[in-house]
Amino acid sequence: MIFTLSVCGSLKTLAFLRRLGVAVPRWLENALVHAPDPLTESLGQCQANARELTGFCRGIGIPLGFNVESVSIRKEEIDASVTLAADISRMLR
C-alpha cells in the first residue's frame, strides 16, 4: 500500500491541494487556519499520520510505502517535505 503525504504551510497551498482533488477534513483545515505556524502544524500531522499508518500496516502484515509530495514553490514547504521524507525513512527502517 502506498500513502501520499504533503505538508501544507499556507492557505494558498491548502486551496491548491483542494483544486488537485485532495479531500482535507474540516478539523484539519481549522487546525491549519488557526495555528500560529501552519507549516509546523501540518508537518506534525503528517508525521503522526505516517506513524499511525506504519503501525497499523505492520500490525496486520501489509507492506507499505510513502510518497511525499511538495506542491508548493515556497522553500519552507519544500524543506518541510524533505524533513518529512527523512523522518519517514527512519520510521520504516
N, C-alpha and C positions, 0 to 999 in steps of 0.2 A: 504494500500500500504506500502510495506517495502522497504526502501532505505538502501544500504550498502555504508558506507564511510570508507576510510582507509587513514591515514596520510602516507606521503612518505618523508623521510628525507635524502635520498641519491640516487645516480644514480643506485646503486646495487638494492635498493628496487624498484625503478622505473622499472628496467629491469625485476625483479621478478614479479611485478604486470602485466607487459605485457605478460610474459610467462603463467601467470594464466588466460589470456584472457581478462584482463581489457583494454578497449579502453581509452587511455589517449589522450585528444585533444592536437594538436601540440602547441597551445598557452600556455596550462598549462605546458607541458614539457619544453618549452622555459622559462617560468616564474620560474620553479624549478631549471633548469640548471643554470640560470643566477642570481638567488637570492643569496644575501650574506649568508642567513641562510635558506636553502631549507625546513627544518622542520617547521620553523615558518611560512613560506610562505604557505606550504601545510596545516598546521593547520588552518590558516586564511581562505584559500579557502574552506576547509571542513565546517568551522563554517558558512561562508557566504552561502554555498550551503544548509546547514541544515536550516538556517533562511528562505531562499527563498522557499525551498520546503515546509516547515511548513506553511508559509504564504499562499502559493498557495493552498495547500490541505485544509487548514482550510477555506479559502475563498470560496471554492466550495463544502465544506462538505464531503471531502473524509477522512476517518480515515487513520492515518499514523503511522509509527514507523520507527526506525532506528536500523540498525545493524552496530556496529563499530568494524572493524577488525584491528588487528595488524598482519602484515605479516612479521615483522622483529624480529630479536632476539636482536636488539640494545635497551638498556634500555631507551635511549632518545625517541625513536619512540614508545615504549610501554607506557612510561609515557605520551606522547602526545596523544595517543589513549585514555588513562584513562581520561585525561583532556577533550578531545572532548566528550566522553560519558557523563561526568558530565555536560558539557555545554549544551548538547542536552537534558539531563534530565531536567535541569532548564527551557529550552526553551519550553518543552512540558507540563509544569505544567500550 
